[in-house]
Amino acid sequence: MEAEKGPVCVTGGAGFIGSWLVMRLLQNGYTVRTTVRPDPECKRDISYLTSLPGASDKLHIFNADLDQPESFNAAIEGCTGVFHVAHPNPLKEQDEEIVTKKSVEGTLGILRACLKSKTVKRVVYTSSAATISHSGTNKDIVDESTWTDVEYHRSLKVRETPYVAAKTKTEQAALEFAEKNGLEIVTLIPPLVIGGFLCNTLPSSVYLFLCMIQGNEHLYGYLKNKSMVHIDDLVSAHIFLFENPDAKGRYICSLAKVSLEEMSRCLSAKYPEYQIPTADSLKGIEGHKMCGYSSQKLLNSGFKFKNGLEDMFDGAVQSCREKGFL
């Protein structure tokens, strides 16, 4: 697969992960088709995609929406691979049944288009640590054999259940469909994704990270012992698994688990101009116990992480400053 340079399709190319993936694929010599949500009034600015190096010759943008799975057919037809990143916006659609149905049916429609094309050799699906974090087993470290128990998560009575349920059921449905139909699929499971961003909107993961800088104390509990990965490492893992002929099944892509105290010390040292809460002041913050994630399967396949915590934080802060969020 390494010798083939597309065309490949990236769904959800206007988002945080999707736009980075488009950029890196173009840099690696791929011809890329990407899908964005329809914008009848032409109000959305996607110049950050169209102005990418190589975009004028090798990037083709299609309108598609998960509400209409068949709308992805044109973008997928003739492609050698598909990177399925698109997901219903969890901030706009909080009803668990609706968001899950849209995510599952949209994904299965995309996989059917891959089969119909007869050219797609592999699908890489962007899953989430939400699919492994809430098994109810109280394990300190989990691997790809772990699945979230949606009923258990619902019992926690936290607001993220629609997202957790949708991502878990979608990944399960995608793997089951692929096995039944002989379609090669690899799923990639990231934790909190941090780093610089191309898109014009503030990614939700970066917004959560910013709480330490902006003093949004109500969010501190969500960062307690949070696992993280740099956006560049995550998209590199996507391409690595697409090109690796031996890749199969689920892969966790997580660099490290970071405590609030560690974040405080790192941010205070890097950005003394901001009023970062002290490590001592954070010791009483309560939050749900978070397990760590083992990336050993990904590492054993030959992948190497290139970015550390400082790279994540520097990239996020720089982009936030450039785009007026700080």
DOBADREN-850726 format. One record per residue (C-alpha): residue in three letters; residue number from 1; x, y, z. Coordinates in nm, 2 decimals, decimal comma. Example, Ala and Ser with C-alpha at 12.3 -4.5 7.8 and 13.67 -1.06 7.14 Angstrom:
DOBADREN-850726
<site res="ALA" n="1" px="1,23" py="-0,45" pz="0,78"/>
<site res="SER" n="2" px="1,37" py="-0,11" pz="0,71"/>
//
This chain:
DOBADREN-850726
<site res="MET" n="1" px="0,00" py="0,00" pz="0,00"/>
<site res="GLU" n="2" px="0,29" py="0,23" pz="0,06"/>
<site res="ALA" n="3" px="0,35" py="0,28" pz="-0,32"/>
<site res="GLU" n="4" px="0,00" py="0,40" pz="-0,38"/>
<site res="LYS" n="5" px="-0,08" py="0,76" pz="-0,33"/>
<site res="GLY" n="6" px="-0,45" py="0,78" pz="-0,37"/>
<site res="PRO" n="7" px="-0,69" py="0,90" pz="-0,43"/>
<site res="VAL" n="8" px="-0,80" py="0,87" pz="-0,07"/>
<site res="CYS" n="9" px="-1,11" py="1,01" pz="0,10"/>
<site res="VAL" n="10" px="-1,12" py="1,19" pz="0,43"/>
<site res="THR" n="11" px="-1,47" py="1,24" pz="0,58"/>
<site res="GLY" n="12" px="-1,51" py="1,55" pz="0,80"/>
<site res="GLY" n="13" px="-1,22" py="1,73" pz="0,65"/>
<site res="ALA" n="14" px="-1,32" py="2,07" pz="0,79"/>
<site res="GLY" n="15" px="-1,27" py="1,96" pz="1,15"/>
<site res="PHE" n="16" px="-0,97" py="1,96" pz="1,39"/>
<site res="ILE" n="17" px="-0,85" py="1,60" pz="1,31"/>
<site res="GLY" n="18" px="-0,98" py="1,59" pz="0,95"/>
<site res="SER" n="19" px="-0,80" py="1,91" pz="0,84"/>
<site res="TRP" n="20" px="-0,47" py="1,80" pz="0,99"/>
<site res="LEU" n="21" px="-0,51" py="1,46" pz="0,82"/>
<site res="VAL" n="22" px="-0,58" py="1,63" pz="0,48"/>
<site res="MET" n="23" px="-0,27" py="1,85" pz="0,53"/>
<site res="ARG" n="24" px="-0,04" py="1,55" pz="0,61"/>
<site res="LEU" n="25" px="-0,18" py="1,33" pz="0,33"/>
<site res="LEU" n="26" px="-0,11" py="1,61" pz="0,08"/>
<site res="GLN" n="27" px="0,24" py="1,65" pz="0,22"/>
<site res="ASN" n="28" px="0,29" py="1,28" pz="0,17"/>
<site res="GLY" n="29" px="0,20" py="1,30" pz="-0,19"/>
<site res="TYR" n="30" px="-0,16" py="1,17" pz="-0,18"/>
<site res="THR" n="31" px="-0,44" py="1,30" pz="-0,40"/>
<site res="VAL" n="32" px="-0,71" py="1,37" pz="-0,14"/>
<site res="ARG" n="33" px="-1,09" py="1,40" pz="-0,16"/>
<site res="THR" n="34" px="-1,25" py="1,54" pz="0,15"/>
<site res="THR" n="35" px="-1,61" py="1,58" pz="0,25"/>
<site res="VAL" n="36" px="-1,76" py="1,88" pz="0,44"/>
<site res="ARG" n="37" px="-2,11" py="1,95" pz="0,55"/>
<site res="PRO" n="38" px="-2,32" py="2,12" pz="0,29"/>
<site res="ASP" n="39" px="-2,32" py="2,50" pz="0,32"/>
<site res="PRO" n="40" px="-2,60" py="2,63" pz="0,10"/>
<site res="GLU" n="41" px="-2,55" py="2,99" pz="0,20"/>
<site res="CYS" n="42" px="-2,17" py="2,97" pz="0,15"/>
<site res="LYS" n="43" px="-2,11" py="3,12" pz="0,50"/>
<site res="ARG" n="44" px="-1,83" py="2,88" pz="0,60"/>
<site res="ASP" n="45" px="-1,47" py="2,97" pz="0,54"/>
<site res="ILE" n="46" px="-1,27" py="2,67" pz="0,45"/>
<site res="SER" n="47" px="-0,98" py="2,86" pz="0,30"/>
<site res="TYR" n="48" px="-0,75" py="2,68" pz="0,55"/>
<site res="LEU" n="49" px="-0,81" py="2,37" pz="0,34"/>
<site res="THR" n="50" px="-0,80" py="2,52" pz="-0,01"/>
<site res="SER" n="51" px="-0,48" py="2,72" pz="0,07"/>
<site res="LEU" n="52" px="-0,29" py="2,41" pz="0,19"/>
<site res="PRO" n="53" px="0,03" py="2,34" pz="-0,01"/>
<site res="GLY" n="54" px="-0,06" py="2,11" pz="-0,30"/>
<site res="ALA" n="55" px="-0,44" py="2,17" pz="-0,25"/>
<site res="SER" n="56" px="-0,49" py="2,34" pz="-0,59"/>
<site res="ASP" n="57" px="-0,38" py="2,02" pz="-0,77"/>
<site res="LYS" n="58" px="-0,45" py="1,74" pz="-0,53"/>
<site res="LEU" n="59" px="-0,74" py="1,83" pz="-0,31"/>
<site res="HIS" n="60" px="-1,10" py="1,79" pz="-0,41"/>
<site res="ILE" n="61" px="-1,38" py="1,90" pz="-0,18"/>
<site res="PHE" n="62" px="-1,72" py="1,73" pz="-0,18"/>
<site res="ASN" n="63" px="-2,04" py="1,81" pz="0,02"/>
<site res="ALA" n="64" px="-2,18" py="1,52" pz="0,23"/>
<site res="ASP" n="65" px="-2,37" py="1,47" pz="0,55"/>
<site res="LEU" n="66" px="-2,41" py="1,17" pz="0,78"/>
<site res="ASP" n="67" px="-2,79" py="1,23" pz="0,76"/>
<site res="GLN" n="68" px="-2,76" py="1,12" pz="0,39"/>
<site res="PRO" n="69" px="-2,51" py="0,84" pz="0,38"/>
<site res="GLU" n="70" px="-2,54" py="0,81" pz="0,00"/>
<site res="SER" n="71" px="-2,41" py="1,17" pz="-0,03"/>
<site res="PHE" n="72" px="-2,06" py="1,02" pz="0,04"/>
<site res="ASN" n="73" px="-2,07" py="0,79" pz="-0,27"/>
<site res="ALA" n="74" px="-1,92" py="1,04" pz="-0,51"/>
<site res="ALA" n="75" px="-1,63" py="1,12" pz="-0,29"/>
<site res="ILE" n="76" px="-1,55" py="0,75" pz="-0,22"/>
<site res="GLU" n="77" px="-1,59" py="0,62" pz="-0,58"/>
<site res="GLY" n="78" px="-1,25" py="0,52" pz="-0,72"/>
<site res="CYS" n="79" px="-1,06" py="0,58" pz="-0,40"/>
<site res="THR" n="80" px="-0,79" py="0,34" pz="-0,27"/>
<site res="GLY" n="81" px="-0,87" py="0,42" pz="0,10"/>
<site res="VAL" n="82" px="-1,10" py="0,60" pz="0,32"/>
<site res="PHE" n="83" px="-1,03" py="0,78" pz="0,65"/>
<site res="HIS" n="84" px="-1,36" py="0,81" pz="0,83"/>
<site res="VAL" n="85" px="-1,33" py="1,10" pz="1,07"/>
<site res="ALA" n="86" px="-1,68" py="1,27" pz="1,05"/>
<site res="HIS" n="87" px="-1,91" py="1,24" pz="1,35"/>
<site res="PRO" n="88" px="-2,23" py="1,42" pz="1,45"/>
<site res="ASN" n="89" px="-2,16" py="1,74" pz="1,65"/>
<site res="PRO" n="90" px="-2,22" py="1,63" pz="2,01"/>
<site res="LEU" n="91" px="-2,26" py="1,99" pz="2,13"/>
<site res="LYS" n="92" px="-2,56" py="2,04" pz="1,89"/>
<site res="GLU" n="93" px="-2,72" py="1,69" pz="1,92"/>
<site res="GLN" n="94" px="-2,76" py="1,57" pz="2,28"/>
<site res="ASP" n="95" px="-3,03" py="1,32" pz="2,23"/>
<site res="GLU" n="96" px="-2,86" py="0,98" pz="2,26"/>
<site res="GLU" n="97" px="-3,08" py="0,78" pz="2,03"/>
<site res="ILE" n="98" px="-3,07" py="1,05" pz="1,75"/>
<site res="VAL" n="99" px="-2,69" py="1,10" pz="1,76"/>
<site res="THR" n="100" px="-2,62" py="0,72" pz="1,78"/>
<site res="LYS" n="101" px="-2,86" py="0,64" pz="1,49"/>
<site res="LYS" n="102" px="-2,70" py="0,92" pz="1,28"/>
<site res="SER" n="103" px="-2,35" py="0,81" pz="1,35"/>
<site res="VAL" n="104" px="-2,41" py="0,43" pz="1,30"/>
<site res="GLU" n="105" px="-2,62" py="0,46" pz="0,99"/>
<site res="GLY" n="106" px="-2,39" py="0,72" pz="0,84"/>
<site res="THR" n="107" px="-2,09" py="0,51" pz="0,90"/>
<site res="LEU" n="108" px="-2,25" py="0,19" pz="0,76"/>
<site res="GLY" n="109" px="-2,35" py="0,39" pz="0,46"/>
<site res="ILE" n="110" px="-2,00" py="0,50" pz="0,41"/>
<site res="LEU" n="111" px="-1,87" py="0,14" pz="0,44"/>
<site res="ARG" n="112" px="-2,13" py="0,02" pz="0,19"/>
<site res="ALA" n="113" px="-1,99" py="0,28" pz="-0,05"/>
<site res="CYS" n="114" px="-1,64" py="0,15" pz="0,01"/>
<site res="LEU" n="115" px="-1,76" py="-0,20" pz="-0,08"/>
<site res="LYS" n="116" px="-1,95" py="-0,08" pz="-0,39"/>
<site res="SER" n="117" px="-1,64" py="0,11" pz="-0,52"/>
<site res="LYS" n="118" px="-1,44" py="-0,22" pz="-0,55"/>
<site res="THR" n="119" px="-1,13" py="0,01" pz="-0,53"/>
<site res="VAL" n="120" px="-1,11" py="0,08" pz="-0,15"/>
<site res="LYS" n="121" px="-0,85" py="-0,14" pz="0,00"/>
<site res="ARG" n="122" px="-0,87" py="-0,02" pz="0,36"/>
<site res="VAL" n="123" px="-1,08" py="0,20" pz="0,59"/>
<site res="VAL" n="124" px="-0,93" py="0,38" pz="0,89"/>
<site res="TYR" n="125" px="-1,20" py="0,48" pz="1,13"/>
<site res="THR" n="126" px="-1,13" py="0,75" pz="1,39"/>
<site res="SER" n="127" px="-1,29" py="0,62" pz="1,71"/>
<site res="SER" n="128" px="-1,24" py="0,76" pz="2,06"/>
<site res="ALA" n="129" px="-1,11" py="0,67" pz="2,41"/>
<site res="ALA" n="130" px="-1,48" py="0,70" pz="2,50"/>
<site res="THR" n="131" px="-1,52" py="0,34" pz="2,36"/>
<site res="ILE" n="132" px="-1,28" py="0,19" pz="2,62"/>
<site res="SER" n="133" px="-1,28" py="0,43" pz="2,92"/>
<site res="HIS" n="134" px="-1,60" py="0,31" pz="3,09"/>
<site res="SER" n="135" px="-1,60" py="-0,06" pz="3,13"/>
<site res="GLY" n="136" px="-1,68" py="-0,05" pz="3,50"/>
<site res="THR" n="137" px="-1,39" py="-0,28" pz="3,57"/>
<site res="ASN" n="138" px="-1,18" py="-0,02" pz="3,76"/>
<site res="LYS" n="139" px="-0,87" py="-0,13" pz="3,57"/>
<site res="ASP" n="140" px="-0,58" py="0,12" pz="3,59"/>
<site res="ILE" n="141" px="-0,47" py="0,05" pz="3,24"/>
<site res="VAL" n="142" px="-0,68" py="-0,07" pz="2,95"/>
<site res="ASP" n="143" px="-0,60" py="-0,20" pz="2,61"/>
<site res="GLU" n="144" px="-0,79" py="-0,27" pz="2,28"/>
<site res="SER" n="145" px="-0,97" py="-0,57" pz="2,43"/>
<site res="THR" n="146" px="-1,17" py="-0,34" pz="2,65"/>
<site res="TRP" n="147" px="-1,51" py="-0,20" pz="2,56"/>
<site res="THR" n="148" px="-1,72" py="0,07" pz="2,73"/>
<site res="ASP" n="149" px="-2,04" py="-0,05" pz="2,90"/>
<site res="VAL" n="150" px="-2,28" py="0,22" pz="2,79"/>
<site res="GLU" n="151" px="-2,53" py="0,12" pz="3,07"/>
<site res="TYR" n="152" px="-2,26" py="0,17" pz="3,32"/>
<site res="HIS" n="153" px="-2,17" py="0,51" pz="3,18"/>
<site res="ARG" n="154" px="-2,53" py="0,61" pz="3,18"/>
<site res="SER" n="155" px="-2,54" py="0,52" pz="3,56"/>
<site res="LEU" n="156" px="-2,27" py="0,78" pz="3,62"/>
<site res="LYS" n="157" px="-2,53" py="1,05" pz="3,52"/>
<site res="VAL" n="158" px="-2,28" py="1,27" pz="3,33"/>
<site res="ARG" n="159" px="-2,36" py="1,47" pz="3,02"/>
<site res="GLU" n="160" px="-2,13" py="1,29" pz="2,78"/>
<site res="THR" n="161" px="-2,34" py="0,97" pz="2,74"/>
<site res="PRO" n="162" px="-2,48" py="1,06" pz="2,39"/>
<site res="TYR" n="163" px="-2,12" py="1,09" pz="2,26"/>
<site res="VAL" n="164" px="-1,99" py="0,78" pz="2,45"/>
<site res="ALA" n="165" px="-2,28" py="0,57" pz="2,33"/>
<site res="ALA" n="166" px="-2,26" py="0,69" pz="1,97"/>
<site res="LYS" n="167" px="-1,89" py="0,63" pz="1,94"/>
<site res="THR" n="168" px="-1,90" py="0,29" pz="2,11"/>
<site res="LYS" n="169" px="-2,19" py="0,15" pz="1,91"/>
<site res="THR" n="170" px="-2,05" py="0,30" pz="1,58"/>
<site res="GLU" n="171" px="-1,71" py="0,14" pz="1,62"/>
<site res="GLN" n="172" px="-1,87" py="-0,20" pz="1,71"/>
<site res="ALA" n="173" px="-2,10" py="-0,18" pz="1,41"/>
<site res="ALA" n="174" px="-1,82" py="-0,08" pz="1,18"/>
<site res="LEU" n="175" px="-1,60" py="-0,37" pz="1,29"/>
<site res="GLU" n="176" px="-1,89" py="-0,62" pz="1,27"/>
<site res="PHE" n="177" px="-1,99" py="-0,50" pz="0,92"/>
<site res="ALA" n="178" px="-1,63" py="-0,52" pz="0,80"/>
<site res="GLU" n="179" px="-1,59" py="-0,87" pz="0,92"/>
<site res="LYS" n="180" px="-1,91" py="-0,99" pz="0,77"/>
<site res="ASN" n="181" px="-1,84" py="-0,83" pz="0,43"/>
<site res="GLY" n="182" px="-1,46" py="-0,89" pz="0,40"/>
<site res="LEU" n="183" px="-1,37" py="-0,52" pz="0,42"/>
<site res="GLU" n="184" px="-1,04" py="-0,42" pz="0,57"/>
<site res="ILE" n="185" px="-1,09" py="-0,18" pz="0,85"/>
<site res="VAL" n="186" px="-0,86" py="-0,04" pz="1,12"/>
<site res="THR" n="187" px="-0,99" py="0,17" pz="1,41"/>
<site res="LEU" n="188" px="-0,78" py="0,43" pz="1,59"/>
<site res="ILE" n="189" px="-0,86" py="0,52" pz="1,95"/>
<site res="PRO" n="190" px="-0,73" py="0,86" pz="2,07"/>
<site res="PRO" n="191" px="-0,77" py="1,02" pz="2,41"/>
<site res="LEU" n="192" px="-0,78" py="1,40" pz="2,45"/>
<site res="VAL" n="193" px="-0,62" py="1,55" pz="2,13"/>
<site res="ILE" n="194" px="-0,41" py="1,86" pz="2,19"/>
<site res="GLY" n="195" px="-0,20" py="2,08" pz="1,96"/>
<site res="GLY" n="196" px="-0,22" py="2,35" pz="1,70"/>
<site res="PHE" n="197" px="-0,52" py="2,36" pz="1,48"/>
<site res="LEU" n="198" px="-0,60" py="2,47" pz="1,12"/>
<site res="CYS" n="199" px="-0,98" py="2,52" pz="1,15"/>
<site res="ASN" n="200" px="-1,13" py="2,85" pz="1,24"/>
<site res="THR" n="201" px="-1,34" py="2,72" pz="1,53"/>
<site res="LEU" n="202" px="-1,19" py="2,62" pz="1,87"/>
<site res="PRO" n="203" px="-1,17" py="2,24" pz="1,89"/>
<site res="SER" n="204" px="-1,36" py="2,11" pz="2,20"/>
<site res="SER" n="205" px="-1,05" py="1,92" pz="2,32"/>
<site res="VAL" n="206" px="-0,84" py="2,24" pz="2,30"/>
<site res="TYR" n="207" px="-1,12" py="2,43" pz="2,48"/>
<site res="LEU" n="208" px="-1,10" py="2,19" pz="2,76"/>
<site res="PHE" n="209" px="-0,72" py="2,22" pz="2,78"/>
<site res="LEU" n="210" px="-0,75" py="2,60" pz="2,79"/>
<site res="CYS" n="211" px="-0,95" py="2,59" pz="3,12"/>
<site res="MET" n="212" px="-0,62" py="2,59" pz="3,31"/>
<site res="ILE" n="213" px="-0,52" py="2,91" pz="3,14"/>
<site res="GLN" n="214" px="-0,86" py="3,08" pz="3,13"/>
<site res="GLY" n="215" px="-0,96" py="2,99" pz="3,49"/>
<site res="ASN" n="216" px="-1,27" py="2,78" pz="3,40"/>
<site res="GLU" n="217" px="-1,27" py="2,60" pz="3,73"/>
<site res="HIS" n="218" px="-1,59" py="2,40" pz="3,65"/>
<site res="LEU" n="219" px="-1,39" py="2,21" pz="3,39"/>
<site res="TYR" n="220" px="-1,08" py="2,12" pz="3,60"/>
<site res="GLY" n="221" px="-1,24" py="1,79" pz="3,71"/>
<site res="TYR" n="222" px="-1,26" py="1,68" pz="3,35"/>
<site res="LEU" n="223" px="-0,88" py="1,71" pz="3,31"/>
<site res="LYS" n="224" px="-0,80" py="1,51" pz="3,62"/>
<site res="ASN" n="225" px="-0,55" py="1,24" pz="3,52"/>
<site res="LYS" n="226" px="-0,63" py="1,28" pz="3,15"/>
<site res="SER" n="227" px="-0,45" py="1,09" pz="2,88"/>
<site res="MET" n="228" px="-0,34" py="1,30" pz="2,58"/>
<site res="VAL" n="229" px="-0,19" py="1,28" pz="2,24"/>
<site res="HIS" n="230" px="-0,05" py="1,54" pz="2,00"/>
<site res="ILE" n="231" px="-0,26" py="1,60" pz="1,69"/>
<site res="ASP" n="232" px="0,04" py="1,54" pz="1,46"/>
<site res="ASP" n="233" px="0,11" py="1,20" pz="1,61"/>
<site res="LEU" n="234" px="-0,25" py="1,10" pz="1,58"/>
<site res="VAL" n="235" px="-0,28" py="1,18" pz="1,21"/>
<site res="SER" n="236" px="0,06" py="1,02" pz="1,15"/>
<site res="ALA" n="237" px="-0,08" py="0,71" pz="1,31"/>
<site res="HIS" n="238" px="-0,37" py="0,72" pz="1,07"/>
<site res="ILE" n="239" px="-0,14" py="0,72" pz="0,77"/>
<site res="PHE" n="240" px="0,09" py="0,47" pz="0,93"/>
<site res="LEU" n="241" px="-0,19" py="0,22" pz="0,98"/>
<site res="PHE" n="242" px="-0,33" py="0,28" pz="0,64"/>
<site res="GLU" n="243" px="0,01" py="0,20" pz="0,48"/>
<site res="ASN" n="244" px="0,10" py="-0,09" pz="0,71"/>
<site res="PRO" n="245" px="-0,02" py="-0,41" pz="0,54"/>
<site res="ASP" n="246" px="-0,02" py="-0,60" pz="0,87"/>
<site res="ALA" n="247" px="-0,24" py="-0,35" pz="1,05"/>
<site res="LYS" n="248" px="-0,56" py="-0,51" pz="1,18"/>
<site res="GLY" n="249" px="-0,84" py="-0,43" pz="1,43"/>
<site res="ARG" n="250" px="-0,83" py="-0,16" pz="1,70"/>
<site res="TYR" n="251" px="-0,53" py="0,06" pz="1,80"/>
<site res="ILE" n="252" px="-0,50" py="0,29" pz="2,09"/>
<site res="CYS" n="253" px="-0,30" py="0,61" pz="2,02"/>
<site res="SER" n="254" px="-0,22" py="0,77" pz="2,35"/>
<site res="LEU" n="255" px="0,11" py="0,92" pz="2,46"/>
<site res="ALA" n="256" px="0,07" py="0,98" pz="2,83"/>
<site res="LYS" n="257" px="-0,16" py="1,02" pz="3,13"/>
<site res="VAL" n="258" px="-0,12" py="1,37" pz="3,29"/>
<site res="SER" n="259" px="-0,23" py="1,49" pz="3,63"/>
<site res="LEU" n="260" px="-0,37" py="1,83" pz="3,70"/>
<site res="GLU" n="261" px="-0,06" py="1,90" pz="3,91"/>
<site res="GLU" n="262" px="0,17" py="1,81" pz="3,62"/>
<site res="MET" n="263" px="-0,02" py="2,03" pz="3,39"/>
<site res="SER" n="264" px="-0,01" py="2,32" pz="3,64"/>
<site res="ARG" n="265" px="0,37" py="2,29" pz="3,68"/>
<site res="CYS" n="266" px="0,43" py="2,26" pz="3,30"/>
<site res="LEU" n="267" px="0,20" py="2,55" pz="3,21"/>
<site res="SER" n="268" px="0,33" py="2,78" pz="3,49"/>
<site res="ALA" n="269" px="0,69" py="2,73" pz="3,37"/>
<site res="LYS" n="270" px="0,61" py="2,78" pz="3,00"/>
<site res="TYR" n="271" px="0,36" py="3,07" pz="3,03"/>
<site res="PRO" n="272" px="0,43" py="3,28" pz="3,34"/>
<site res="GLU" n="273" px="0,21" py="3,56" pz="3,19"/>
<site res="TYR" n="274" px="-0,10" py="3,36" pz="3,27"/>
<site res="GLN" n="275" px="-0,25" py="3,30" pz="3,61"/>
<site res="ILE" n="276" px="-0,22" py="2,92" pz="3,62"/>
<site res="PRO" n="277" px="-0,37" py="2,76" pz="3,93"/>
<site res="THR" n="278" px="-0,10" py="2,62" pz="4,16"/>
<site res="ALA" n="279" px="-0,05" py="2,25" pz="4,19"/>
<site res="ASP" n="280" px="-0,14" py="2,27" pz="4,56"/>
<site res="SER" n="281" px="-0,46" py="2,45" pz="4,49"/>
<site res="LEU" n="282" px="-0,57" py="2,16" pz="4,26"/>
<site res="LYS" n="283" px="-0,52" py="1,87" pz="4,50"/>
<site res="GLY" n="284" px="-0,88" py="1,89" pz="4,62"/>
<site res="ILE" n="285" px="-1,04" py="1,89" pz="4,27"/>
<site res="GLU" n="286" px="-1,27" py="1,60" pz="4,23"/>
<site res="GLY" n="287" px="-1,34" py="1,41" pz="3,91"/>
<site res="HIS" n="288" px="-1,43" py="1,06" pz="3,78"/>
<site res="LYS" n="289" px="-1,15" py="0,81" pz="3,81"/>
<site res="MET" n="290" px="-0,99" py="0,78" pz="3,47"/>
<site res="CYS" n="291" px="-0,80" py="0,48" pz="3,35"/>
<site res="GLY" n="292" px="-0,48" py="0,49" pz="3,14"/>
<site res="TYR" n="293" px="-0,45" py="0,36" pz="2,79"/>
<site res="SER" n="294" px="-0,19" py="0,12" pz="2,66"/>
<site res="SER" n="295" px="-0,05" py="0,20" pz="2,31"/>
<site res="GLN" n="296" px="0,17" py="-0,10" pz="2,31"/>
<site res="LYS" n="297" px="0,00" py="-0,26" pz="2,01"/>
<site res="LEU" n="298" px="0,06" py="0,05" pz="1,81"/>
<site res="LEU" n="299" px="0,42" py="0,07" pz="1,93"/>
<site res="ASN" n="300" px="0,48" py="-0,30" pz="1,86"/>
<site res="SER" n="301" px="0,37" py="-0,24" pz="1,50"/>
<site res="GLY" n="302" px="0,66" py="0,00" pz="1,45"/>
<site res="PHE" n="303" px="0,49" py="0,34" pz="1,52"/>
<site res="LYS" n="304" px="0,69" py="0,61" pz="1,71"/>
<site res="PHE" n="305" px="0,55" py="0,91" pz="1,89"/>
<site res="LYS" n="306" px="0,74" py="1,23" pz="1,80"/>
<site res="ASN" n="307" px="0,57" py="1,50" pz="2,02"/>
<site res="GLY" n="308" px="0,57" py="1,54" pz="2,39"/>
<site res="LEU" n="309" px="0,35" py="1,74" pz="2,63"/>
<site res="GLU" n="310" px="0,54" py="2,07" pz="2,57"/>
<site res="ASP" n="311" px="0,48" py="2,03" pz="2,19"/>
<site res="MET" n="312" px="0,11" py="1,97" pz="2,25"/>
<site res="PHE" n="313" px="0,07" py="2,28" pz="2,48"/>
<site res="ASP" n="314" px="0,29" py="2,51" pz="2,27"/>
<site res="GLY" n="315" px="0,10" py="2,42" pz="1,95"/>
<site res="ALA" n="316" px="-0,24" py="2,48" pz="2,12"/>
<site res="VAL" n="317" px="-0,14" py="2,81" pz="2,28"/>
<site res="GLN" n="318" px="0,02" py="2,94" pz="1,96"/>
<site res="SER" n="319" px="-0,29" py="2,86" pz="1,75"/>
<site res="CYS" n="320" px="-0,52" py="3,01" pz="2,01"/>
<site res="ARG" n="321" px="-0,32" py="3,33" pz="2,01"/>
<site res="GLU" n="322" px="-0,31" py="3,35" pz="1,63"/>
<site res="LYS" n="323" px="-0,69" py="3,29" pz="1,60"/>
<site res="GLY" n="324" px="-0,79" py="3,52" pz="1,88"/>
<site res="PHE" n="325" px="-0,90" py="3,27" pz="2,14"/>
<site res="LEU" n="326" px="-0,63" py="3,39" pz="2,39"/>
//
